Amino acid sequence: MAELTTASGQGPVRRAPRVQASLAFVQRVRPALYALLVGSALVSFWAGSDGARMPTWVSGVAPLLFGAFLLIFSVYRFALIRARHYPAATGLFQIGLGALVFVLLLPGTRHAISTRARVEESGGDDALELMSSLDPRVRALAAEVAGERGSGARYASALLDRLSDPDPRVRTAARASLTKLLGSDVAAGVSDEAAAAKLRPELASRGWLRSPP
């Protein structure tokens, strides 16, 4: 059976077969460990963008990838701790920190955080806040309401963003509201993507965009 020397110099200590097996396991899966970490990070950055634009499955993939990473990483750390190759306090702290990150990646947690951020960004304007809702029906209704309120300077940028929404109902409502705010259909007869390109300079000329096109 394999032996190792303790950090205190008290002589060789036999590794338990289970520890040996764990160490061999993590050596084999180490490439997958890094791949899962990188994959979860990339998906998390994507999911951190406008929630209304990303596919619904994205918000669930990030915690799954990170959860798989955390599971393998925990086995790896516990194996090193049991073999006395790694400080127990540091290993447990890393695992606990990973568990916290996993909770933050859960769709419910992300939605609660993003909702609070939207409320702060919108200054309490329910139409602006709800135009970033995860529910396309809510986004469509908010876009329609924005057109009825008649404030182009306040709503034009958000409505222009909704022209690239994945749901056609939201795009239709946004185009209708922009037409109401402008007083004419500047982008009649063109696709939503082309409409956005035509509307942007018109909205900018009126000073309704938050940033230059």
Long-range contacts (C-beta under 8 A, 24 or more apart in sequence): 4-83, 4-84, 4-85, 6-84, 7-84, 13-84, 15-83, 16-82, 18-82, 19-79, 19-82, 19-83, 22-75, 22-76, 22-78, 22-79, 22-82, 23-79, 23-80, 23-83, 25-75, 25-79, 26-72, 26-75, 26-76, 26-79, 29-72, 30-76, 32-72, 33-69, 33-72, 33-73, 33-76, 36-65, 36-66, 36-68, 36-69, 36-72, 37-66, 37-69, 39-65, 40-65, 40-66, 40-69, 40-105, 44-105, 47-110, 50-132, 50-161, 51-110, 51-111, 51-114, 51-132, 51-134, 52-131, 52-132, 52-133, 52-134, 52-136, 52-139, 52-162, 52-165, 52-166, 52-170, 53-164, 53-165, 53-166, 55-166, 56-134, 59-107, 59-110, 59-111, 60-107, 62-105, 63-102, 63-105, 63-106, 63-107, 66-98, 66-101, 66-102, 66-105, 67-102, 69-98, 70-95, 70-98, 70-99, 70-101, 70-102, 73-98, 74-98, 125-154, 127-155, 128-154, 128-155, 128-158, 131-158, 131-159, 131-161, 131-162, 136-165, 136-166, 136-167, 136-169, 136-170, 137-169, 139-165, 139-167, 139-170, 140-167, 140-169, 140-170, 140-172, 140-173, 141-173, 143-170, 143-173, 143-174, 143-177, 144-173, 144-176, 144-177, 146-177, 147-173, 147-176, 147-177, 147-178, 147-179, 147-180, 147-181, 148-177, 148-180, 150-180, 150-181, 151-181, 152-181, 152-182, 152-203, 152-206, 152-208, 153-206, 153-207, 153-208, 155-181, 156-181, 156-203, 156-206, 156-208, 156-209, 157-203, 157-208, 157-209, 157-210, 157-211, 160-196, 160-199, 160-200, 160-203, 160-209, 163-192, 163-193, 163-195, 163-196, 163-199, 164-192, 164-193, 164-196, 178-203, 181-208
